[in-house]
Amino acid sequence: DTAVSQTPKYLVTQMGNDKSIKCEQNLGHDTMYWYKQDSKKFLKIMFSYNNKELIINETVPNRFSPKSPDKAHLNLHINSLELGDSAVYFCASSQDGARVSNEQFFGPGTRLTVL
Amino acid sequence: SQQGEEDPQALSIQEGENATMNCSYKTSINNLQWYRQNSGRGLVHLILIRSNEREKHSGRLRVTLDTSKKSSSLLITASRAADTASYFCATDNGNKLVFGAGTILRVKS
């Protein structure tokens, strides 16, 4: 059973398009995250939700909009895609991450390529 | 920036040798974590050391933390080809992790 799953695994699209990435965790965790990993492997947090409530929003352009329909799901919608959005996007989850960062479980990543 | 910085950036060793990676950070932390990332995969948590701990072991892994120097080290003993991966330290000072740039470890068989 996959603990944290993401779809799609690969996403190739044209500049200006709108796309979504979905994430689901079956670990019963309270907190979910989106990270962006660039071509130099630098991993940076974008958003964090705790029990469906946004707790971290790290100076991300408002073209990126996360949505958490329930605490097991955290989706990421990106409007008007730009070349610089090309990266690998990772979803992660942890138990009770609202006040302190515990062990995080990562999904397999979604490689987004904007042409 | 609190960002951790790993050293060295890349390390190549023979199977059976020990590998040591270092991490330095800038601000006070609650804990420090080490993660492994195999090529094309997500990160996998290896070990967490709290700010009031100095050393922790898990199998072939040994992590030390020196809060006075704001540094940590990860030692992998008796390395195997399967240990080939990128290793990241991540520091926590609240409700988020800040990751370093990683050390690429290559273990040659």
Contacts between the chains, C-beta under 8 A, distances in Angstrom:
chain1	res1	chain2	res2	distance
A	4	B	42	7.5
A	40	B	101	7.1
A	41	B	37	7.8
A	41	B	86	6.1
A	41	B	101	6.8
A	41	B	102	5.3
A	42	B	99	7.5
A	42	B	101	5.6
A	43	B	43	7.5
A	43	B	88	6.8
A	43	B	99	4.3
A	44	B	99	7.4
A	45	B	96	5.4
A	45	B	97	6.9
A	45	B	98	7.7
A	48	B	95	6.9
A	48	B	96	6.4
A	55	B	95	6.2
A	56	B	95	6.6
A	56	B	96	5.5
A	58	B	96	7.8
A	90	B	42	5.8
A	90	B	43	7.1
A	92	B	42	7.9
A	92	B	43	7.7
A	97	B	95	6.1
A	98	B	95	5.8
A	99	B	94	7.4
A	99	B	95	5.8
A	100	B	30	5.3
A	100	B	31	7.4
A	100	B	92	6.4
A	100	B	94	7.2
A	100	B	95	6.7
A	101	B	30	7.3
A	101	B	31	7.1
A	101	B	33	7.5
A	101	B	90	7.7
A	101	B	92	3.7
A	101	B	94	7.7
A	101	B	95	6.4
A	101	B	96	6.2
A	101	B	97	4.7
A	102	B	48	7.5
A	103	B	33	7.0
A	103	B	45	4.5
A	103	B	48	6.0
A	104	B	33	7.9
A	104	B	43	7.7
A	104	B	45	6.4
A	104	B	97	6.7
A	105	B	45	7.1
A	106	B	35	8.0
A	106	B	42	3.6
A	106	B	43	4.4
A	106	B	44	7.2
A	107	B	42	5.4
A	108	B	41	6.3
A	108	B	42	5.0
A	109	B	40	7.8
A	109	B	41	7.3
A	109	B	42	5.5
